[in-house]
């Protein structure tokens, strides 16, 4: 039985560093610094090592930044 990717739950959707940077309105360099310091850890693609971020985590951080709720990712 084949799983239709379009019907897969979206809770585990990942975005690239570029996509996350666009959502958060920060540079990809900022995300790299946050990753290196442990403030916003990226997953790594097993084949190419690219940084990937869970979309839900990025969206949650965006809401925290927009609402001004303290230091979101200092």
C-alpha positions in Angstrom: 0.0 0.0 0.0 1.5 3.3 -1.1 1.1 6.4 1.1 -0.1 9.5 -0.8 2.3 12.3 0.2 -0.5 14.9 -0.4 -2.5 13.2 2.4 0.3 13.0 4.9 -0.3 15.0 8.1 1.3 18.4 7.9 2.5 18.5 11.6 5.9 17.2 10.5 6.4 19.5 7.5 9.9 20.9 7.2 11.2 24.1 5.7 14.6 25.0 4.4 16.8 27.7 6.0 15.7 30.1 3.3 12.0 29.4 3.9 12.4 29.8 7.7 14.4 33.0 7.2 11.6 34.4 5.0 8.9 33.5 7.5 10.8 35.0 10.4 12.1 38.0 8.4 15.7 37.4 9.4 18.7 36.5 7.3 19.9 33.0 6.8 23.1 34.0 8.6 21.0 34.9 11.7 19.5 31.4 11.6 22.9 29.8 11.3 24.1 31.8 14.3 21.0 30.8 16.3 21.7 27.1 15.3 25.3 27.3 16.3 24.5 28.9 19.7 21.7 26.4 20.3 18.9 29.0 20.3 17.0 27.5 17.4 18.3 24.1 16.5 17.9 22.9 12.9 17.6 19.3 11.8 20.0 18.1 9.2 19.0 16.4 6.0 20.7 12.9 6.2 21.9 13.0 2.5 23.1 16.6 2.0 23.4 18.1 5.5 21.1 21.0 4.7 19.4 22.7 7.7 15.7 22.0 8.0 13.3 23.5 10.4 9.9 22.1 11.5 7.4 24.5 10.1 5.3 24.5 13.3 8.4 25.5 15.4 9.1 28.4 12.9 5.5 29.6 13.0 5.4 29.4 16.8 8.6 31.5 17.0 7.1 34.0 14.5 4.0 34.4 16.7 6.2 35.0 19.8 8.3 37.5 18.0 5.2 39.3 16.6 3.5 39.4 19.9 6.6 40.8 21.6 6.6 38.1 24.3 10.0 38.5 25.6 13.3 37.3 24.1 12.1 34.9 21.4 15.5 33.7 20.2 18.1 36.1 21.6 
